[in-house]
């Protein structure tokens, strides 16, 4: 956790002063009515939310310090229900649907809410967060937390939020995922960077998720986290571990680096690729997992890595990226690219991770070309499909063929919705093409093609 910058502290202190001096707070303290607190909330919570969003974009590593500052009594519990939700979601959840380790910040936020003078109002907005947080936590941890409160009313309330249904793994996981969707548009992710090998196991998964989030975040200023990532990838204590390799992969592929950041990343990459056992397999395995994280390892990412590599090193990594360089430079429809893919592919078994990585690259090119076509551009689709048989023969892979079929069927169906006049040239061109080609490629049988273009008679009324 990074300390909160002085200018942030100054702004927060000013805002806290405004809250304390406001007429709305004075009215609430006089009446103690929920409606008057809600007036206070409607006035100041949006301002706290805006400030929070600014820090999250500029200095995400200071978010925990920011949240701890907002726990102060001067903020009257404002925005704490949101912060409680963030603390619940930040914890690493294992395959069984439990926290991988105790969530101290979740405890701190919950204690601040329970000890707040406004607890009776706040508790109306935090029930689901506590239920999910308790569902993911161990019984011992929950019991120890509840027992810290002397107030029986608070203890009974917290005990009531421990739901029996969350003992069931399916219900626990399902509720967690549905709860998480409520915060899908909120930017609350932060991370702690390990500095010693002993901390790597505990911190690597949240760190990896945080970096992926920053890559996907539009308009984010990552200048404050680059030095931290650079220090991490350059730390030799972490070399030859899968976690280090994965962060290095993300850094090299998705960040535009220069100066010391670039030098450190390149040095680490070219060092670890030589010393880490099965480096290429780990690298390509993580590459293939990027689609699960919603990231696209496109040509730009490949070029970043290619630029960082010492291609004088004759290993599997150089071989792979040299092949990709030809594909990206010449275009996947060029003969030189097809030959490069064929030569590379012939050196590896069809089910190897190297072969799957190549197929993914070509699938991405076909998908980008076909999905971006307007239906009026169907002649371009016809031209594009001339490369279908070439790559189908190179790969001899049924899943790859099925992928091309799915892309093609989606495009053809779009065309048929557009060109409904069966006597039109457009409709007839598409029909002739599909009839001649789809059967050859084993996309469809003759009977299925006939059915696709079969005229549907309108049913009579009353039938």
N, C-alpha and C positions, 0 to 999 in steps of 0.2 A: 504494500500500500504506500502510495506517495502522499506526502503532506499537502494540505490544501494551500494553494498559492496565496500570497498576501493580498493581492488585489481581489481575489474571490472572497476572502475572509472579510475584507472591508465592505464589499457589497452586501454580504450576508448580514453583517452587523447593522448596517443601515436599514436593511429590510426588516430585521427583527425589531429594531427601534420603531419603525413605522407601525408594525403590528401592535406593539405594546402601547403606543400613543394614539391608536385609532379610536374613533368614536364607536366603531362596530364592536371592538373588544370591550369597551367600557359598558356598552349596552348589554352585551352577553353576560359579563360579570355581575351586572346588576340584576338581571332577570333569570340567568341560568337556564334559559329556554333553548331547546334544540334549534328552533327556527332562527334565533339570533346568532347561534354558532354557525349555522349554514350560511348566513349572510357574510360573516367573517371569512368563512371558507371560500365562498364564491368570489370574494374580492381578492384574497391573497394567494390561494393555491395556484391559480393560473400563472402568477408571477414566479412562484417557486418552481413550477413545472418548466417555465421558459428558461429560468436560470439553470436548472438541472440539465435541460437539453443542450444548453450551450456548453457546459462543462463536459458532458458526455461526448460531444463532437470534438472539442478542443483538447481535453486532458482526461481521457477515460480512466487513467490509472489513479486519478484523484477522487473517483466517485465514492469510494468507501469513506474517505475522510470527509467528503461533502455530506454524506448521509449521517455520519456521526455528529456533524455540526448541527444538522437540522433536528437531531434528537433533543437539543437543548430546550428547556422549558419555555424560553422566550418565543419559540415558534408555535406554542399552544397546540402541539400535536398535528398541525397542518402538514399535509402531504405524507404523513407517516403510514397510512394504509397502503399507498403506492410503494413506499420504500420497503414495507414488510413483504409485499408481493415480489419485489425484485430480489430480496434476500432469500426467499423461498426458491426462486428459479435459478439462482446462481449455483446452487450446490450440484456437484457431480452425482448423477444417479446411475447406479450399477444395473446389471442385467436383471436383477431381482426386483428392481423398483424401489431400492432403498438408497439413502445417501451413502456415498463411499466413505465419508468421514463426517464427524459432527460439524454442524453449521453454527459457529460461534456468533457470526454477525446476525443471523436469524434470531438467535437467543437475545442478543443485545437490543435489537429493534423491538422485539416483543416485550421485553422487560421495560423499555422506555414507554411503550404504549400503556402497559398495565399500571405503571407508576404515575402516569400522567393524571393531572387533575381533571382532564377531559375524557377519562377512560370510558365512562358510561355512554358517551356519544360515539367515541371512536370504535367501540366494540361492535357497533352495528354495521361497520364497514370492513371488518377484518376476519369474520368467521371462516369464510372459505379458504383464505390464505393460511390460517392456523391449522385448519383441518388437513390441508394438503401437506403443509410442513410437518405436522405430527405424523401423518401417514407415511412419510418418507423417512422419518427418524426412528430410532430404537426406543423401546419401552423404557429402558433405563435412563436414557437421555431425557425423555419427556418427564419421567417421574422426578428426576433431580431438578429439572427446571421448575416444575410446579411447586416443589417443596421449598423453593427459595422465597416464596411469597408468604408473608405472615397473614395477610388478609384472606380470610376464608372465602369471602365472596369471589375474589379473583381466582382462588384455587378451584372452586367449584365450576366457575366459568370455563377455565382452561381444561379441566377434566372432561367437561361436556363436549369439547371440541375434538376429543380423541375418539374417532368413530370406529366401530367394530368392523364395518365393511372393508376398511383398508387393510385388514389382515389378509384379505384375498388378493393375491398378486395381480390378477387381471383387473379387478376393480381399481386397485391402487394405480396401476400404470395408465389405465384408460382415463381416470379422473385427472391424473397429472397432465396428460397430453391435452385434454380439453381445457384445463385451467391455463396451460401455457399459451394457448391460442388467444386468450384475452389480452396478452401482452405482446403480440406478434409485431405491432407497430411501434413499440417502446424501445428506446435505446438506453439500456441499463448495464450492458456487458462491460466487465472489467476483468483484470487478471493480476495475479502476482507472479513475477518472474523469478524462478529459482536461481540461486547463485552458487549452490553446492549440489553435488551429485546426490546427496542423501535426500534432498527435497524434490528431486526430479519426478519420482514416481507419483507423489501426491499432487503435484502441481501441473503436470504436463497436459493432461486432458483438458482442464479448464483453460489453460493457456492456448492450446491449439484451437479450441472453439472460439476463443476471443479473437484470435488473429483472423480466422475465417470470417467472423462477423465483421471485422473492420474492412476486410477485402470487399465484402458484399455491400457495405454501407455507402450509400450515395452521398457525396459532398463532405465526406469526413476528412478532417485534417489529421494525418497520421505522423506528422513531424515529431510529436512528443513521444511516440512509441518506437520510432525507428532506432534511436540509440539503445533502447532496452533490448530490442530484437537482435541488434548487431552484437551487443555484449553477450547475449545468450548463444548465438550461433558461433561466436568466436571463442567461447569457453571450452578449453580442451578437456575439462572434466566430463563434459557431456558427449564428446566425440564417440562414435561407434555405438550409440544407442538409437533405438527406433524413434523415440520421442524427438531427439535432436535432429534426426534426418527429416522427420515430417515438418518440423518448423523451418528447417533449412529449405525444404522443397517449396513451402508456401512463400518464403521470403524471396527466393530466386525467381519463381515463376510469376508472382503477382505484384511485386513492387518494383517501381522504376528507381533503381539505386544508382548512386554516384558517390564519388569520393571515398571516404573511409568505410562507409557502409558497403559499398560495392566491393572494395578490396578485401574486406573481412569475409564477406559471403563467398566470394570466389576462392579465397584461400582455404576456407573451411570445406567447401564442396570438393575441391581437387585433392585435399588431404584425405577426407573421409572415404571418398570413392575408392581409394587405394587400400585403406586399412580396415574397412568394415567388412566382415564376412557377409556374403550374399547381398551386397549393397544394391546391385541393379534390381534384384527381385523385390527388395523392400521399397525402392524408389518407384518402380512401375506399379506395384500393388497399391501404393498410396495414390499414385496418379489415377488409377482406375476407380478409386473410391471418391474422387472429386465430384462425380455426378451425384453421389449420395448426399454431399454437402451443398449441392446447388451451385457448384463452381464449374466453370468451363475452361479447360486447359486448351485454349485456342492457339492459333498460329503466333499471336503476340507473346503468349506465355512460353511457347517453345523457343522462340527467338531469344527471349531473355535468358533462358537456360543455355542455349547454344552459345550465346555471347560469353557467358560466365565459364564455360568449359575450356579446359586445356585439351584441344583435340589431338595434340601430339601423343597423348596417352592412348594407347591402342587397347581399349577395353570395350565391353558391351555397351556402356553409356555413350561413348563416342560413335560407335557403330549405329546406334539407334538414332541419335540426333543428326548425324550426317545424312542418313536416309530421309529424315523429316525435313532437313534443309532443302533437299531437292524437291520434295513434294510441295512445300510452301513456296519455294522460289518459282518453280515452273508451273505449278497448278496440278491438281490431282488427275486432270484429264490428259495431261501431256504424256507422251510416250516415255520420256526420260523418267518421270515420276513413277509411272507404272512399272518400269523395268527396275527402278531402285527398290520399290516395294516388293517386287517378285524375288529379287536377289536376297533381300533381307529375310523375307518370309521363308524362303527355302532353307535357310540356315537354322531354323527353329521348328520344333514340333508344333502342330496345329493347335494343341491345347495349352501351349506354354504361355506364360504371362507376357512374353515379348510379342507373341503373335496376336494375343488379344489386344494389346496396346496399339498395334498397327491397325487392326480392324476398327478400333474405336476412332482413330484419326480419320479413316476413310468414311466411316459412318457419319461422322460429324460434317464432313464436306458435303456428302450427298444430302444430308438433312438440311443444311444451310441453303443449298442450291434449290432444292425442291420446295421446301416450306415457304421460301420467299418469293416464289413464282406466282404471279397473277394468272388466273385461268386463261386469260387472253394470250399468255405466253406459252401455251402448250407446245408450239413447235420447238421451243427451247428445251422443254422436257423431253421431246422426242430425240433431240440431239444428245442430251445428257445421258439418256439411257443406252447410248452406244457403248458407254464404258461399263455398263452393268455386267455383261458376260465376261469382260476382261478380269474384273475384280472377283467375280463369282468363281472363275476358274482358278485364280491365284489362291484364294482363301479356301475354297471347297469346304465352306462352313455353313451349315443349315441355318444357324441363328442369323448370320449375316444376310443370307438370302431372304429370310423372313422379314428382316428389317427393311430391306429394299422393297419387298412386297407391300408392307404396311405403309411406307411412304408413298408408294405409287397408288395404292388403293385410295388413300386419303385425297391425293391430288385428283385422281380420276373422278371420284365422287363429287368433289367440288366443281369440276367441269360439267358434270351431268346435271347438277343443280342450276348451273348458269345457262347451258345450252339445251333448252327443253324442246326446241323444234327439231324433231328427228330427221327432217328433210334438209336441215341446214348443213352447210359445208363443215362447220366446226364439229357438229355432232358426228357426222359421218367420218371425218378424219380421225377422231378419237376412237370411234368404234372399230375402224379398220386397223388402227394401231394396236389396240388392246387385243383384238381377235388374232392378229398375226404374231404378237410378241409374248403375251402373258402365258400362253400355253407352252411356248418354247422354253421360257424361263421357269416353268412349273409353278407359276404364281397361281394359276387357276386352271381348272379342267374345262373342257369344251362346254359341258353342260352348264357350268357356273357362269361362263362368259355369255352364253345364250340367255341365261336368267337375268344377268346384269342389264342387258339391253332390251329385255322383253317389254313389250307395250302392256301397261296395266290398264285394263278396262275399268271405267268408273262403275261402281256398283249402283244399281237402280234404287230409287227410293222405295222403302218398304221391303227391300230384299232381306 
